[in-house]
Amino acid sequence: MNLTAAKEGTEYIIKEILTNDSELNAFLFTLGCYSGEPITVISHIKGGCIVAIKNSRYNIDNQIAEAIII
């Protein structure tokens, strides 16, 4: 399951990041978004979602949310 299907307010553990884009993978890693880390979807918004990673909130689009497998 990816983040677009995640329930709001529930903490999940990231299983993997499915992307062939090394820049995107490096960017997500700098945010603390990598395998084994907890992530919580705060809310789903048009075109993406707001997530909490390591006590920070980020707005990510659906393309990135689909690449994050939980």
KARA-V63819 format. One record per residue. RES is the residue in three letters. SS is DSSP state (2 for helix, 1 for strand, 0 for the rest). PHI is phi in degrees with one decimal (* if undefined). PSI is psi as a letter, one per 30 degrees, with the letter a starting at -180 (none if undefined). Layout:
# KARA-V63819
RES_SS_PHI_PSI ; RES_SS_PHI_PSI
This chain:
# KARA-V63819
MET_0_*_k ; ASN_1_-108.8_l ; LEU_2_-65.0_f ; THR_2_-66.3_f ; ALA_2_-100.8_g ; ALA_0_-72.9_k ; LYS_0_-82.2_k ; GLU_0_-64.2_k ; GLY_0_84.5_f ; THR_0_-101.2_k ; GLU_1_-84.9_k ; TYR_1_-123.5_l ; ILE_1_-104.5_k ; ILE_0_-69.5_k ; LYS_0_-87.5_e ; GLU_1_-166.4_l ; ILE_1_-112.5_j ; LEU_0_-99.8_j ; THR_0_-151.0_k ; ASN_0_-96.9_f ; ASP_0_-88.4_j ; SER_2_-65.7_e ; GLU_2_-67.1_e ; LEU_2_-64.5_e ; ASN_2_-61.6_e ; ALA_2_-66.6_e ; PHE_2_-62.5_e ; LEU_2_-62.1_e ; PHE_2_-63.6_e ; THR_2_-66.7_f ; LEU_2_-80.5_f ; GLY_0_92.5_g ; CYS_0_-100.2_j ; TYR_0_-149.7_l ; SER_0_-54.2_k ; GLY_0_94.5_f ; GLU_0_-89.5_k ; PRO_1_-75.4_k ; ILE_1_-144.3_k ; THR_1_-127.1_k ; VAL_1_-84.4_j ; ILE_1_-76.4_e ; SER_1_-160.7_l ; HIS_1_-96.4_k ; ILE_1_-125.2_l ; LYS_0_-59.7_k ; GLY_0_87.9_g ; GLY_1_173.2_a ; CYS_1_-155.4_l ; ILE_1_-104.7_k ; VAL_1_-124.3_l ; ALA_1_-112.4_k ; ILE_1_-132.9_k ; LYS_0_50.5_h ; ASN_0_64.0_g ; SER_1_-125.5_l ; ARG_1_-111.5_k ; TYR_1_-135.0_k ; ASN_1_-100.9_j ; ILE_1_-119.3_k ; ASP_1_-82.4_l ; ASN_2_-62.9_e ; GLN_2_-62.5_e ; ILE_2_-71.7_e ; ALA_2_-60.1_e ; GLU_2_-71.4_f ; ALA_2_-82.8_f ; ILE_1_-93.7_j ; ILE_1_-96.5_k ; ILE_0_-117.0_none
